[in-house]
Amino acid sequence: MREQVGRHPQACFTYKGNPIRWDVTNTAWHNAIKKAELSDFRFHDLRHTWASWHRQAGTSCDELKDLGGWKSRVIVDRYAKYATAHLQVAASRIVGKREGD
C-alpha cells in the first residue's frame, strides 16, 4: 500500500491511472492474489487495513468516517480495528498512582 502513495490525487488504488472501484474481480486481481500466495483475501480487505492503520496512527473516528465515506461511526468501528499495543500506555496511567498509595 505504501508504494501507492502519491500516484493518484484522490484514490489509493489505481489501474492504468484510473481508480479501482469496489467490484474488483478481474483476472489481474486473481493473478496477483496467487502470485502473493494469499488465500481467502478480497480487495475489500484492503479497506479494513487502511482504516485500521488510520486509527492506529491517531486519525479520529469522525475524520475516518469522512475519509472512508461511511455514514455512521458504527460502520467505522467495524472497519477500523485497533492494535492493542497502544492500550498499554492507557492501562499504565493508574499503575504508578496505585503503587504510591
C-alpha positions, -999 to 999 in steps of 0.1 A, spaced: 0 0 0 28 24 8 40 22 -28 8 37 -39 12 70 -20 12 99 -44 4 80 -75 -31 95 -77 -45 127 -62 -75 110 -47 -75 73 -50 -53 48 -31 -56 21 -57 -54 26 -94 -50 6 -126 -36 24 -156 -42 57 -139 -78 51 -131 -93 45 -96 -101 9 -89 -138 5 -80 -154 -19 -55 -161 -47 -79 -126 -59 -85 -129 -95 -97 -108 -94 -128 -81 -118 -139 -53 -94 -129 -65 -93 -93 -68 -131 -91 -34 -135 -106 -19 -110 -81 -35 -130 -52 -20 -162 -65 14 -146 -70 14 -133 -35 3 -167 -22 -27 -153 -4 -58 -173 2 -93 -161 13 -84 -125 5 -106 -99 -11 -99 -64 -24 -123 -52 2 -99 -64 29 -75 -36 20 -102 -11 31 -101 -27 66 -63 -25 66 -64 12 55 -89 21 82 -71 2 109 -38 19 100 -55 53 102 -70 46 137 -36 33 149 -20 64 136 -44 86 156 -70 96 130 -102 103 148 -133 83 142 -151 114 127 -122 121 104 -120 85 93 -158 84 88 -154 113 63 -123 99 46 -138 65 41 -172 78 31 -191 60 58 -224 73 71 -220 63 108 -194 57 135 -208 22 139 -195 13 104 -162 29 112 -158 7 142 -165 -24 121 -137 -14 97 -111 1 119 -96 -25 143 -71 -14 169 -38 -28 177 -37 -35 214 -1 -21 220 -14 14 224 -37 2 253 -6 -5 275 0 32 278 -36 39 288 -36 10 313 -3 21 329 -17 55 337 -31 43 370 -3 18 379 20 45 393 -8 61 413 -19 28 428 17 18 437 21 51 455 -9 46 478 
